[in-house]
Amino acid sequence: PTSAHRKRDPVKAQWRTKKPDADNVAKLICDALNGIAWQDDSQVCVILVTKVQAAQGDAAKTTVTIEQLGEHE
């Protein structure tokens, strides 16, 4: 956020507790990958979402890692 922009005391990466909600981010990504990474997002079994505000000067990014699960024991 622009309010956190400082030249003297750069802002470090920190947990983001504001909107968007983590579950909404997960839904958006799952829906966007329908037909690309899987046939339907109902096939997704494990989701881990971490929201971090980028440090000052770092570019914002979204990282998605997809792994195929093996047989459930």
N, CA, C and O atoms as a DFTB+ gen file, in Angstrom:
292 C
 N C O
     1  1       0.827      -1.208       0.000
     2  2       0.000       0.000       0.000
     3  2       0.864       1.262       0.000
     4  3       1.970       1.268       0.541
     5  1       0.349       2.322      -0.610
     6  2       1.110       3.559      -0.686
     7  2       1.364       4.150       0.688
     8  3       2.383       4.812       0.884
     9  1       0.478       3.936       1.641
    10  2       0.681       4.476       2.986
    11  2       1.883       3.846       3.669
    12  3       2.429       4.434       4.602
    13  1       2.310       2.678       3.237
    14  2       3.441       1.994       3.853
    15  2       4.757       2.324       3.157
    16  3       5.806       1.821       3.560
    17  1       4.721       3.171       2.103
    18  2       5.922       3.484       1.336
    19  2       6.781       4.496       2.100
    20  3       6.361       5.628       2.342
    21  1       7.981       4.070       2.472
    22  2       8.908       4.944       3.183
    23  2      10.307       4.723       2.647
    24  3      10.705       3.586       2.392
    25  1      11.058       5.805       2.474
    26  2      12.430       5.666       2.012
    27  2      13.375       5.424       3.179
    28  3      14.339       4.672       3.034
    29  1      13.131       6.035       4.326
    30  2      14.019       5.888       5.478
    31  2      13.911       4.524       6.138
    32  3      14.918       3.876       6.426
    33  1      12.702       4.104       6.370
    34  2      12.448       2.829       7.041
    35  2      11.678       1.906       6.105
    36  3      10.451       1.843       6.181
    37  1      12.379       1.185       5.217
    38  2      11.678       0.298       4.281
    39  2      10.813      -0.726       5.017
    40  3      11.192      -1.230       6.075
    41  1       9.662      -1.022       4.449
    42  2       8.731      -1.974       5.042
    43  2       9.125      -3.385       4.606
    44  3       9.308      -3.648       3.417
    45  1       9.250      -4.284       5.575
    46  2       9.595      -5.681       5.292
    47  2       8.338      -6.458       4.921
    48  3       7.220      -5.987       5.127
    49  1       8.534      -7.648       4.375
    50  2       7.398      -8.530       4.078
    51  2       6.673      -8.838       5.386
    52  3       7.304      -9.002       6.430
    53  1       5.361      -8.916       5.320
    54  2       4.569      -9.183       6.523
    55  2       3.286      -9.914       6.152
    56  3       2.852      -9.876       5.000
    57  1       2.682     -10.578       7.132
    58  2       1.419     -11.274       6.894
    59  2       0.370     -10.272       6.470
    60  3       0.302      -9.168       7.010
    61  1      -0.445     -10.652       5.508
    62  2      -1.530      -9.779       5.040
    63  2      -2.837     -10.260       5.657
    64  3      -3.314     -11.353       5.351
    65  1      -3.403      -9.447       6.515
    66  2      -4.635      -9.821       7.216
    67  2      -5.858      -9.083       6.676
    68  3      -6.942      -9.156       7.255
    69  1      -5.675      -8.374       5.565
    70  2      -6.794      -7.644       4.966
    71  2      -7.316      -8.419       3.763
    72  3      -6.800      -9.484       3.422
    73  1      -8.341      -7.874       3.131
    74  2      -8.935      -8.527       1.965
    75  2      -7.935      -8.599       0.835
    76  3      -7.042      -7.753       0.775
    77  1      -8.031      -9.544      -0.047
    78  2      -9.066     -10.568      -0.171
    79  2      -8.847     -11.704       0.824
    80  3      -7.721     -11.971       1.244
    81  1      -9.935     -12.363       1.192
    82  2      -9.866     -13.508       2.087
    83  2      -9.115     -14.648       1.406
    84  3      -9.224     -14.843       0.195
    85  1      -8.352     -15.398       2.198
    86  2      -7.537     -16.493       1.663
    87  2      -8.403     -17.526       0.931
    88  3      -7.995     -18.035      -0.113
    89  1      -9.580     -17.841       1.456
    90  2     -10.425     -18.842       0.803
    91  2     -10.937     -18.340      -0.546
    92  3     -11.138     -19.136      -1.463
    93  1     -11.148     -17.041      -0.678
    94  2     -11.581     -16.497      -1.966
    95  2     -10.449     -16.518      -2.987
    96  3     -10.689     -16.722      -4.177
    97  1      -9.219     -16.307      -2.529
    98  2      -8.063     -16.409      -3.418
    99  2      -7.962     -17.845      -3.937
   100  3      -7.750     -18.061      -5.131
   101  1      -8.113     -18.825      -3.045
   102  2      -8.039     -20.237      -3.434
   103  2      -9.127     -20.578      -4.447
   104  3      -8.860     -21.267      -5.432
   105  1     -10.358     -20.100      -4.215
   106  2     -11.462     -20.370      -5.144
   107  2     -11.181     -19.786      -6.523
   108  3     -11.435     -20.434      -7.539
   109  1     -10.662     -18.569      -6.557
   110  2     -10.357     -17.908      -7.819
   111  2      -9.328     -18.695      -8.622
   112  3      -9.494     -18.907      -9.823
   113  1      -8.268     -19.125      -7.952
   114  2      -7.212     -19.875      -8.633
   115  2      -7.725     -21.237      -9.088
   116  3      -7.450     -21.657     -10.212
   117  1      -8.466     -21.928      -8.230
   118  2      -9.007     -23.243      -8.593
   119  2      -9.935     -23.136      -9.804
   120  3      -9.855     -23.949     -10.724
   121  1     -10.806     -22.141      -9.802
   122  2     -11.725     -21.957     -10.934
   123  2     -10.965     -21.580     -12.210
   124  3     -11.316     -22.032     -13.300
   125  1      -9.934     -20.760     -12.074
   126  2      -9.167     -20.323     -13.243
   127  2      -8.423     -21.478     -13.895
   128  3      -8.168     -21.441     -15.099
   129  1      -8.070     -22.509     -13.122
   130  2      -7.304     -23.629     -13.661
   131  2      -8.179     -24.795     -14.128
   132  3      -7.657     -25.828     -14.548
   133  1      -9.511     -24.637     -14.059
   134  2     -10.412     -25.649     -14.616
   135  2     -10.124     -25.811     -16.105
   136  3     -10.036     -24.832     -16.845
   137  1      -9.980     -27.061     -16.530
   138  2      -9.716     -27.336     -17.932
   139  2      -8.267     -27.126     -18.339
   140  3      -7.906     -27.402     -19.483
   141  1      -7.426     -26.641     -17.424
   142  2      -6.005     -26.424     -17.712
   143  2      -5.160     -27.389     -16.889
   144  3      -4.388     -28.174     -17.439
   145  1      -5.312     -27.326     -15.566
   146  2      -4.534     -28.192     -14.682
   147  2      -5.335     -29.428     -14.266
   148  3      -4.755     -30.446     -13.889
   149  1      -6.640     -29.343     -14.334
   150  2      -7.529     -30.444     -13.996
   151  2      -8.834     -30.250     -14.755
   152  3      -9.105     -29.170     -15.279
   153  1      -9.644     -31.316     -14.809
   154  2     -10.925     -31.207     -15.510
   155  2     -11.887     -30.303     -14.747
   156  3     -12.558     -29.457     -15.337
   157  1     -11.946     -30.492     -13.431
   158  2     -12.831     -29.691     -12.580
   159  2     -12.158     -29.517     -11.235
   160  3     -11.455     -30.418     -10.778
   161  1     -12.358     -28.377     -10.590
   162  2     -11.689     -28.140      -9.319
   163  2     -12.211     -29.024      -8.177
   164  3     -11.691     -28.963      -7.063
   165  1     -13.216     -29.830      -8.444
   166  2     -13.647     -30.812      -7.438
   167  2     -12.580     -31.890      -7.245
   168  3     -12.613     -32.630      -6.262
   169  1     -11.627     -31.978      -8.190
   170  2     -10.535     -32.941      -8.084
   171  2      -9.450     -32.482      -7.099
   172  3      -8.597     -33.281      -6.713
   173  1      -9.472     -31.225      -6.695
   174  2      -8.467     -30.686      -5.767
   175  2      -8.751     -31.210      -4.368
   176  3      -9.866     -31.073      -3.864
   177  1      -7.740     -31.815      -3.735
   178  2      -7.914     -32.427      -2.412
   179  2      -7.199     -31.678      -1.301
   180  3      -7.633     -31.737      -0.150
   181  1      -6.124     -30.980      -1.608
   182  2      -5.336     -30.274      -0.592
   183  2      -5.049     -28.868      -1.100
   184  3      -4.618     -28.687      -2.239
   185  1      -5.289     -27.873      -0.248
   186  2      -5.004     -26.484      -0.587
   187  2      -4.288     -25.835       0.598
   188  3      -4.709     -25.976       1.746
   189  1      -3.212     -25.128       0.303
   190  2      -2.512     -24.328       1.309
   191  2      -2.390     -22.929       0.740
   192  3      -1.791     -22.735      -0.318
   193  1      -2.959     -21.942       1.442
   194  2      -2.922     -20.559       0.994
   195  2      -2.183     -19.740       2.042
   196  3      -2.489     -19.814       3.232
   197  1      -1.214     -18.962       1.592
   198  2      -0.477     -18.060       2.468
   199  2      -0.537     -16.672       1.859
   200  3      -0.190     -16.490       0.692
   201  1      -0.974     -15.692       2.639
   202  2      -1.037     -14.315       2.154
   203  2       0.065     -13.509       2.842
   204  3       0.086     -13.390       4.067
   205  1       0.979     -12.959       2.040
   206  2       2.075     -12.149       2.567
   207  2       2.135     -10.857       1.766
   208  3       2.135     -10.883       0.536
   209  1       2.187      -9.730       2.463
   210  2       2.383      -8.437       1.809
   211  2       3.841      -8.350       1.398
   212  3       4.723      -8.521       2.239
   213  1       4.119      -8.089       0.135
   214  2       5.491      -8.019      -0.362
   215  2       6.258      -6.908       0.339
   216  3       5.686      -5.884       0.713
   217  1       7.550      -7.118       0.510
   218  2       8.409      -6.095       1.088
   219  2       8.480      -4.914       0.134
   220  3       8.290      -5.065      -1.073
   221  1       8.752      -3.749       0.679
   222  2       8.875      -2.553      -0.142
   223  2       9.944      -2.766      -1.206
   224  3      11.056      -3.194      -0.897
   225  1       9.616      -2.476      -2.428
   226  2      10.558      -2.646      -3.526
   227  2      10.445      -3.981      -4.227
   228  3      10.942      -4.126      -5.344
   229  1       9.804      -4.967      -3.607
   230  2       9.609      -6.275      -4.228
   231  2       8.314      -6.264      -5.042
   232  3       7.341      -5.612      -4.662
   233  1       8.309      -6.975      -6.141
   234  2       7.115      -7.066      -6.976
   235  2       6.087      -7.998      -6.334
   236  3       6.447      -8.996      -5.709
   237  1       4.827      -7.668      -6.491
   238  2       3.753      -8.549      -6.025
   239  2       3.713      -9.766      -6.931
   240  3       3.999      -9.664      -8.124
   241  1       3.356     -10.927      -6.368
   242  2       3.299     -12.139      -7.181
   243  2       2.354     -13.147      -6.555
   244  3       2.031     -13.082      -5.369
   245  1       1.929     -14.065      -7.377
   246  2       1.146     -15.210      -6.939
   247  2       1.871     -16.444      -7.415
   248  3       2.201     -16.564      -8.594
   249  1       2.121     -17.367      -6.495
   250  2       2.815     -18.600      -6.835
   251  2       1.858     -19.761      -6.637
   252  3       1.248     -19.899      -5.577
   253  1       1.727     -20.597      -7.664
   254  2       0.865     -21.775      -7.587
   255  2       1.730     -22.998      -7.851
   256  3       2.424     -23.068      -8.865
   257  1       1.686     -23.966      -6.931
   258  2       2.398     -25.220      -7.088
   259  2       1.366     -26.335      -7.151
   260  3       0.510     -26.442      -6.272
   261  1       1.440     -27.154      -8.170
   262  2       0.481     -28.252      -8.341
   263  2       1.249     -29.566      -8.315
   264  3       2.228     -29.745      -9.040
   265  1       0.797     -30.469      -7.478
   266  2       1.408     -31.800      -7.382
   267  2       0.326     -32.850      -7.503
   268  3      -0.764     -32.696      -6.953
   269  1       0.626     -33.915      -8.222
   270  2      -0.315     -35.023      -8.315
   271  2      -0.152     -35.884      -7.067
   272  3       0.966     -36.238      -6.691
   273  1      -1.259     -36.215      -6.437
   274  2      -1.218     -37.035      -5.229
   275  2      -1.149     -38.522      -5.589
   276  3      -1.703     -38.961      -6.596
   277  1      -0.462     -39.272      -4.752
   278  2      -0.403     -40.709      -4.924
   279  2      -1.606     -41.370      -4.291
   280  3      -2.559     -40.694      -3.902
   281  1      -1.568     -42.670      -4.185
   282  2      -2.659     -43.427      -3.569
   283  2      -2.765     -43.065      -2.084
   284  3      -1.751     -42.892      -1.407
   285  1      -3.979     -42.954      -1.595
   286  2      -4.217     -42.645      -0.168
   287  2      -4.091     -43.937       0.623
   288  3      -4.670     -44.959       0.255
   289  1      -3.348     -43.887       1.688
   290  2      -3.134     -45.094       2.510
   291  2      -4.124     -45.210       3.617
   292  3      -4.075     -46.167       4.391
